[in-house]
């Protein structure tokens, strides 16, 4: 276990013990990322804020299960976030339909998914920003994120669809989410 993995493991052990300072540190590190992910999927700011709170409650309740040997903390946080958002959409019966693909490509090899269900991303501006950021990702990362977040496929389903190892799909998702966070941070700095 390298030093960052050990620090992350210690943080999650403190979160599991209900250490308020540790919970604040976890939120400071990942609150914006969880919020951004939820905002791209949910219809309103209020729903997004509720979802973020629910995700952090889930993180607190499952903190003792975090294993730095199996995943980096950011990957684990985003997995919990993704699962929560999918559960929430299913409960609302607002799960996005599979999706129509822009263009004529039927292999899904990089075309941007256009969700049929409104509210999958924040209005036209949110969808446009998401498409712009996704277009800047390598093809595999873009495809995995589109299918996981916009079309609702599990990582195993995506691996089967792409005829790729599950580990490759997981790595593409992790790298893609990290890159999206970097791109979003750059846009926020330019917009200030």
C-alpha positions in Angstrom: 0.0 0.0 0.0 1.5 3.3 -1.0 1.3 6.4 1.2 -1.8 7.9 -0.6 -3.6 4.6 -0.3 -2.8 4.4 3.4 -3.9 8.0 3.9 -7.2 7.3 2.1 -7.7 4.1 4.1 -7.1 5.9 7.3 -9.6 8.7 6.3 -12.3 6.1 5.5 -11.7 4.4 8.8 -12.2 7.7 10.6 -15.3 8.3 8.5 -16.6 4.9 9.6 -16.1 5.9 13.2 -18.2 9.0 12.6 -15.3 11.4 12.9 -16.8 14.8 11.8 -13.5 16.2 10.7 -12.9 13.2 8.5 -16.4 13.5 7.0 -15.7 17.1 6.3 -12.4 16.2 4.6 -14.1 13.6 2.5 -16.7 16.1 1.4 -14.1 18.7 0.7 -12.2 16.3 -1.6 -15.2 14.8 -3.4 -18.3 17.1 -2.9 -17.8 19.0 -6.1 -17.3 15.9 -8.2 -20.3 14.1 -6.7 -22.4 17.3 -7.2 -21.3 17.6 -10.9 -22.1 14.0 -11.6 -25.5 14.3 -10.0 -26.3 17.5 -11.7 -25.6 16.0 -15.1 -28.3 13.3 -14.4 -31.0 14.9 -12.3 -33.6 17.5 -13.3 -33.2 20.2 -10.6 -30.7 21.7 -8.3 -32.8 20.6 -5.3 -32.8 17.0 -6.5 -29.1 17.2 -7.0 -28.4 18.6 -3.5 -30.6 15.8 -2.0 -28.7 13.2 -4.0 -25.3 14.6 -2.9 -26.4 14.4 0.7 -27.7 10.8 0.2 -24.4 9.8 -1.5 -22.4 11.1 1.4 -24.6 9.3 3.9 -24.0 6.1 1.9 -20.3 6.8 1.9 -20.4 7.2 5.7 -22.4 4.0 6.1 -20.1 1.9 3.9 -16.8 3.6 4.8 -15.6 0.5 6.6 -15.8 -1.5 3.3 -13.4 0.7 1.5 -10.4 -1.3 0.4 -7.5 0.6 -1.2 -6.1 -2.6 -2.7 -9.2 -3.0 -4.9 -9.8 0.7 -6.0 -8.6 4.2 -5.5 -10.8 6.3 -3.3 -12.0 8.5 -6.1 -13.1 5.4 -8.1 -14.9 4.0 -5.1 -16.7 7.3 -4.4 -17.8 7.6 -8.0 -19.0 3.9 -8.0 -21.2 4.7 -5.0 -22.4 7.9 -6.6 -23.2 6.1 -9.9 -25.1 3.3 -8.1 -27.0 5.8 -6.0 -28.0 7.9 -9.1 -29.1 4.8 -11.0 -31.2 3.7 -8.0 -32.7 7.1 -7.7 -33.6 7.2 -11.3 -35.2 3.8 -11.1 -37.2 4.8 -8.1 -38.5 7.9 -9.9 -39.3 5.7 -13.0 -37.3 8.3 -14.9 -34.5 6.0 -15.9 -33.1 7.3 -19.3 -34.2 5.2 -22.3 -31.4 3.4 -24.0 -30.6 6.4 -26.3 -30.6 7.4 -29.9 -27.1 7.9 -31.3 -26.3 11.0 -33.2 -25.2 10.2 -36.7 -25.4 7.0 -38.6 -22.9 4.9 -36.6 -24.5 1.8 -35.1 -21.4 0.5 -33.4 -21.5 3.2 -30.7 -17.8 3.7 -31.2 -17.7 7.3 -30.1 -21.0 8.9 -31.2 -22.4 11.1 -28.5 -25.5 9.7 -27.0 -28.6 11.8 -27.1 -30.9 10.8 -24.2 -34.5 10.5 -25.1 -35.7 11.4 -21.6 -35.5 15.1 -20.8 -33.9 15.9 -17.5 -30.9 13.5 -18.0 -28.7 16.5 -18.1 -29.4 20.1 -17.0 -31.3 21.7 -19.9 -29.7 22.5 -23.2 -26.7 24.3 -21.7 -25.8 21.4 -19.5 -26.1 18.9 -22.3 -24.0 21.1 -24.6 -21.3 21.5 -22.0 -21.3 17.7 -21.3 -21.1 16.9 -25.0 -18.3 19.4 -25.4 -16.3 17.9 -22.6 -17.0 14.3 -23.6 -15.8 15.1 -27.2 -12.4 16.0 -25.7 -12.0 12.5 -24.2 -10.3 9.6 -25.9 -12.9 7.3 -27.7 -12.9 4.5 -25.1 -13.3 6.8 -22.1 -16.1 8.7 -23.9 -17.9 5.6 -24.9 -17.7 4.0 -21.4 -19.0 7.2 -19.7 -21.8 7.7 -22.2 -23.0 4.1 -21.8 -22.6 4.1 -18.0 -24.0 7.5 -17.1 -26.3 8.5 -20.0 -27.6 5.1 -21.1 -27.6 3.3 -17.7 -25.6 0.2 -18.6 -23.5 -1.6 -15.9 -19.8 -1.9 -16.4 -20.1 -5.6 -17.0 -22.7 -4.9 -19.8 -20.4 -2.3 -21.3 -17.4 -4.7 -21.2 -19.5 -7.3 -23.0 -20.8 -4.8 -25.6 -17.2 -3.6 -26.3 -15.7 -7.1 -26.1 -13.2 -5.6 -23.7 -11.9 -6.8 -20.3 -13.8 -5.5 -17.3 -10.6 -4.0 -15.9 -10.1 -2.0 -19.1 -13.6 -0.6 -18.9 -13.2 0.3 -15.2 -9.9 2.0 -15.9 -11.4 4.0 -18.8 -14.2 5.1 -16.6 -11.9 6.2 -13.8 -9.5 8.1 -16.2 -12.5 9.6 -18.1 -14.1 10.9 -14.9 -10.8 12.3 -13.7 -10.4 14.1 -17.0 -14.0 15.4 -17.0 -13.3 16.8 -13.5 -10.2 18.6 -14.8 -12.1 20.0 -17.8 -14.9 21.2 -15.6 -12.5 22.9 -13.3 -10.9 24.6 -16.2 -14.2 25.9 -17.5 -15.1 27.2 -14.0 -11.8 29.1 -13.7 -12.3 30.7 -17.2 -15.9 31.6 -16.3 -14.9 33.4 -13.1 
